[in-house]
């Protein structure tokens, strides 16, 4: 299945770059070198254009590498693993803001706008395609979701940004910054229009669904403070009946693993808790797309998330704050972190495994409940199947899962004054069979917000969500009234990358 997904995501750009065709006629366009004028004539060609947006989403500029660094370094969940943490990432983690020259910022900015430009090309060409209208309309819905996702990344991190709704073909097409309110309006419009055009069940694993559009819409509405609208969107996900909480918590963070030339794990990707995830594949070649474009049939389609946060590179470790948020008996602690004494290489509990020691871990120590030890993230790791020093992984990144939908609804209900309903959503998450934590009650809004903060930390830790949580709760004044600010003095918005201001004279 994962190999088929790979073909879906790489096919788009390839189709635009090289189409082999023969014709005895001389008065034809050169089909070996298609242009935007000669291409996008059929629904199949439009699908290739949408596939190219997915390719950018998966590239190292975005979910393959720099996107999770940008979000996690600005969260309250991470700490430096040691001096090996590279300077651009350390700057985001340790300073109040990144510099315009920061390479992580420019990578994410570039990737997001490439997604937007490719989506805008789809919107430009779609009206002229009539050979398969049903597929065309679904593809437009996918492109709307993907453009909305990219714009939400930009507006939530940078605030006012250039707003493009048509392809940029020349420097004369550049625009200055638009107010964040206009960007949010376009995001909401895109997701509102996308949802009814999308299927409830994906046409292929990894493609966008109606549930994903409504879940992202809920996330966006929450971030802008409209909890009633967020609740309305999120309830559509719940009421669809398409999603459940996976009984085994760890099934949300595993995937295919190749070791010594053999597949040793298939994982549980695209399960019923997954609302939307980005597909990666372990080809067994220990390779990664360091060229950052994510395209081409021969390119690696792996992620370095497991590598960056692992025991060998050890760039990033869990913060003391995150570690101390877990209740003493919460099994999600062991599901989320490795520390000395834990077993690795158990092959999902089917083998005795190997005991992890401090000497195995090239990371700094952290402190939980007064106990100092080395710890790394277990989510998205592959150490239960392989512990080679360098091994880019094939574990899909779950961008939206059903547990988050329930916890977003809990936050909405607290904000709307429905404390019992809020507790009910939290307790659904706590009652997952592999977690089985006791239910909570909520007696006040302050207690409800603190319960949401806690549950999001222990359920969704290191899933690249905490950064926007902090920004949202800081605006509401919940720091320090409910809990200390995880990132005191952090600036709300990032500076626009120097590479963009140098190229676009309309940005000041």
Secondary structure, 3 states (H helix, E strand, C coil): CHHHHHHHHHHHHHHHHCCCCCCCCCCCCCHHHCCCCCCCCCHHHHHHHHHHHHHHHHCCCCCCCHHHHHHHHCCCCEEECCCCCCHHHHHHHHCCCCCCCCHHHHHHHHHHHHHHHHHHHHHHHHCCCCCCHHHHHHHHHHHHHHHHHHHHHHHHHHCCEECCCCCCCCHHHCCCEECHHHHHHHHHHHHHHHHHHCCCCCCCCCCCCHHHHHHHHHHHHHHCCCHHHHHHHHHHHHHCCCCCCCCCHHHHCCCEEEECCEEEECCCCCCCCEEEEECCCCCCCCCCCCCCCCCCCCCCCCECHHHHCCCCCCCEEECHHHHHHCCCCCCHHHHHEEECCCEECCCCCCCCCEECCHHHCCCCEEEECCEEEEEEECCCCCCCCCCCCCCCEECCEEEEEHHHHHHHHHHHHHHCCCHHHHHHHHHHHHCCCCCCCCCCCCCCHHHHHHHHHHHHHHHHCCCCCHHHHHHHHHHCCHHHHCCCCCCCCCCCCCCCCHHHHHHCCCCC
